[in-house]
């Protein structure tokens, strides 16, 4: 079954932040696939493995649903949809804490290649036959200085290392920012590198150290073009990450409400107690606000809005704290069982916390937001 034929929804031209019929159909298909192929007990079991990436699930997302190239134009092998549809997939992957390299390949790496109009790697990433990873620290925020830990010789040989790279362990191609011998920023496509796993807080999204020892790379861009491609990837990533955080928070809300109805204390469901009701009501409001922020970020990315940097900063300034709060509430309101290894709440709390540090902390985004709207220090 494939859903790619239904993706011509015109969502990229719409400023309506609600979900279209096509987006809801896409959500239903992705949610059904994840329920069948990545139930939470299987995700929990996979975190015990040295390599947690679920390659079979990745293949299903690529081959059965065709969602790995949603934002890529049809002439480059993609679905010709937009970042809005990609955001819907991210919501469902966040809800399932699915251990697939979707964010690294289909958002960060794809956004960088789209900014360059690259025609060799994009079709491979869009089809899912290759996995891409942007070789920067996952904590790098939009607007940060160009990375300088990798150096490139004039003949395209790269030397250096990058720590905390997301989705690099499963990657077939690494997009590596490097500094040339003349000090000029460059962006290379690299297929040979030493990639070693790091101890990661989020066990469903492993980080890695990428080491390049005179590794050959294909030059994609240099100078301002390389800076622009990197910043486009980080800005789009910050805007879209809020959708994954929304999925995490929605799981926390839905699961906690269901538990509050089932768990009895003093002969009554705990959800009937006023203190619990108020906390759940506050959580519902928080998730509703998060949904508005996430949809705004996805829509701005889809429309190529000039306000995307501002919208992305706003999205991460709010979404990171909201997702952490939601998952903390889930752990606490589940009582003793919420603190156990067997319950999945800790996976969601770890995803929320690690995502709050990804692509810039909330404080970093608030500072950038102030600069973008010309507020005084």
Residue pairs with C-beta under 8 A, 6 or more apart in sequence:
1 29
1 64
1 65
2 64
2 65
2 66
3 25
3 26
3 29
3 65
3 66
3 67
4 66
4 79
6 22
6 25
6 26
7 22
7 26
7 70
7 79
7 80
7 81
7 85
8 80
8 81
9 20
9 21
9 22
9 23
9 81
9 85
11 20
11 22
11 23
11 81
11 82
11 84
11 85
11 302
12 82
12 83
12 84
12 302
12 303
13 303
14 20
14 299
15 299
15 303
17 292
17 295
17 296
17 299
18 295
19 27
19 88
22 85
23 84
23 85
23 88
26 67
26 85
26 88
26 89
27 88
27 91
27 92
29 65
30 61
30 65
30 67
30 88
30 89
30 92
30 93
31 92
31 95
33 60
33 61
33 64
33 65
34 57
34 92
34 93
34 95
34 96
34 98
35 96
37 54
37 56
37 57
37 60
38 54
38 57
38 96
38 98
38 99
40 96
40 97
40 344
40 347
43 96
43 97
43 98
43 99
43 204
43 344
43 347
44 342
44 344
44 347
46 52
46 54
46 99
46 204
47 99
47 203
47 204
47 347
50 197
51 169
51 170
51 197
51 206
52 99
52 203
52 204
52 206
53 99
53 100
53 101
53 169
53 170
53 206
54 98
54 99
54 100
55 170
57 98
57 99
57 100
58 100
58 101
58 102
58 128
58 131
58 170
59 128
61 67
61 68
61 89
61 100
61 102
61 128
62 68
62 127
62 128
62 129
63 128
66 79
67 79
67 85
67 86
67 89
67 106
68 102
68 105
68 106
68 125
68 126
68 127
68 128
69 77
69 78
69 79
69 106
69 110
69 125
69 126
69 127
69 128
70 78
70 79
70 81
70 82
70 83
70 85
70 86
70 89
70 106
71 78
71 81
71 82
71 83
71 85
71 86
71 106
71 110
71 111
71 114
72 78
72 79
72 80
72 110
72 114
72 122
72 123
72 125
72 126
73 80
74 80
76 119
76 122
76 123
76 126
77 122
77 123
77 124
77 126
77 127
78 122
78 123
78 126
79 85
79 126
82 302
83 236
83 239
83 240
83 298
83 301
83 302
84 298
84 299
84 301
84 302
86 106
86 107
86 240
86 298
87 240
87 243
87 294
87 295
87 297
87 298
87 301
88 243
89 102
89 106
90 102
90 103
90 107
90 240
90 241
90 243
90 244
90 247
91 243
91 244
91 246
91 247
91 250
91 294
92 247
93 100
93 102
93 103
93 244
93 247
94 243
94 244
94 245
94 246
94 247
94 248
94 250
94 251
94 351
95 247
95 248
95 250
95 251
96 247
96 251
97 204
97 248
97 344
97 347
97 348
97 351
98 204
99 204
99 205
101 131
101 133
101 166
101 167
101 170
101 171
103 166
103 167
103 205
103 237
103 240
103 241
103 244
104 131
104 132
104 133
104 134
104 166
104 167
104 168
104 171
105 125
105 131
105 132
105 133
105 167
105 171
106 125
107 233
107 236
107 237
107 240
107 241
108 132
108 133
108 134
108 166
108 233
108 234
108 236
108 237
109 125
109 132
109 133
109 134
109 173
109 175
109 233
110 122
110 125
110 126
110 132
111 232
111 233
111 236
111 237
112 134
112 175
112 187
112 229
112 230
112 232
112 233
113 121
113 122
113 125
113 132
113 175
113 220
113 229
114 122
114 232
115 228
115 229
115 232
115 233
116 187
116 220
116 221
116 225
116 229
118 220
120 189
121 130
121 132
121 173
121 189
124 130
124 172
124 173
125 131
125 132
125 173
130 172
130 173
131 167
131 170
131 171
131 172
131 173
132 171
132 172
132 173
132 174
132 175
133 165
133 166
133 167
133 168
133 170
133 171
133 173
133 174
133 175
134 165
134 166
134 174
134 175
134 230
134 233
135 150
135 162
135 165
135 168
135 174
135 175
135 176
135 177
135 190
135 193
135 210
136 147
136 162
136 165
136 177
136 230
136 234
137 147
137 162
137 163
137 164
137 165
138 164
138 165
138 166
138 207
138 357
138 358
138 359
139 164
139 357
139 358
139 359
139 360
139 361
140 147
140 234
140 359
140 360
141 234
141 238
141 359
141 360
141 361
141 364
141 365
141 368
142 231
142 234
142 235
142 238
142 309
142 312
142 313
142 359
142 360
142 368
143 231
143 234
143 309
143 368
144 234
144 360
146 177
146 179
146 185
146 226
146 227
146 230
147 162
147 177
148 179
149 160
149 161
149 162
150 158
150 159
150 160
150 161
150 162
150 176
150 177
150 178
150 179
150 212
151 158
151 159
151 160
151 178
151 179
151 180
151 181
152 158
152 159
152 178
152 179
152 180
152 181
152 186
152 188
152 217
153 159
153 181
154 180
154 181
156 188
156 216
156 217
156 218
156 219
157 214
157 215
157 216
157 217
158 176
158 178
158 188
158 190
158 212
158 214
158 215
158 216
158 217
159 212
159 213
159 214
159 215
160 178
160 211
160 212
161 209
161 210
161 211
161 212
162 176
162 209
162 210
163 198
163 207
163 209
164 198
164 207
164 208
164 209
165 174
165 195
165 207
165 208
165 209
165 210
166 205
166 207
166 358
167 205
168 174
168 195
168 207
168 208
168 210
169 195
169 197
169 206
169 208
171 195
172 191
173 189
173 190
173 191
174 189
174 190
174 191
174 193
174 210
175 187
175 188
175 189
175 190
175 220
175 233
176 187
176 188
176 189
176 190
176 193
176 210
176 212
176 217
177 185
177 186
177 187
177 226
177 230
178 185
178 186
178 187
178 188
178 217
179 185
179 186
180 186
180 222
184 222
184 223
185 222
185 223
185 226
185 227
185 230
186 219
186 221
186 222
186 226
187 219
187 220
187 221
187 222
187 226
187 229
187 230
188 217
188 218
188 219
188 220
189 217
189 218
189 220
190 212
190 215
190 216
190 217
190 218
192 215
192 216
193 210
193 211
193 212
193 215
194 210
194 211
194 212
194 213
195 208
195 209
195 210
195 211
196 208
196 209
196 211
197 206
197 207
197 208
198 206
198 207
198 208
198 209
200 206
200 207
200 354
201 350
201 353
201 354
202 350
202 351
202 353
202 354
202 355
203 347
203 350
204 347
204 351
205 351
205 354
220 226
220 229
221 228
221 229
234 359
235 308
235 309
235 312
236 301
236 308
236 312
237 359
238 297
238 312
238 313
238 315
238 316
238 359
238 360
238 365
239 297
239 298
239 300
239 301
239 308
239 311
239 312
239 315
240 297
240 298
240 301
241 315
241 316
241 319
241 355
241 358
241 359
242 290
242 293
242 294
242 297
242 298
242 315
242 316
242 318
242 319
243 294
243 295
243 297
243 298
244 355
245 290
245 294
245 319
245 320
245 322
245 323
245 352
245 355
246 287
246 290
246 291
246 294
246 319
246 323
248 323
248 326
248 327
248 348
248 351
248 352
248 355
249 286
249 287
249 290
249 322
249 323
249 326
249 327
249 352
250 287
250 291
251 330
251 348
252 283
252 326
252 327
252 329
252 330
252 345
252 348
253 280
253 283
253 284
253 287
253 326
253 330
255 330
255 345
256 280
256 283
256 329
256 330
256 333
256 334
257 271
257 280
259 333
259 334
260 269
260 270
260 271
260 276
260 280
260 333
261 269
261 271
262 269
263 269
263 270
263 271
263 335
264 270
270 276
270 333
271 277
271 280
276 333
279 329
279 333
280 333
283 325
283 326
283 329
286 322
286 325
286 326
287 322
287 326
289 318
289 322
290 318
290 319
290 322
290 323
290 326
293 314
293 315
293 318
293 319
293 322
294 315
294 319
296 311
296 314
296 315
297 311
297 312
297 314
297 315
299 305
300 307
300 308
300 311
300 312
301 308
301 312
305 311
309 368
309 372
310 369
310 372
310 373
312 365
313 365
313 366
313 368
313 369
313 372
314 365
314 369
316 359
316 360
316 362
316 365
317 362
317 365
317 366
317 369
318 362
320 352
320 355
320 356
320 361
320 362
320 365
321 356
321 362
323 352
323 355
323 356
324 349
324 352
324 353
324 356
326 352
327 345
327 348
327 349
327 351
327 352
327 353
328 349
330 338
330 345
330 348
330 349
331 338
331 339
331 345
331 346
331 349
332 338
334 343
334 345
337 343
338 345
339 345
339 346
356 362
360 368
370 377
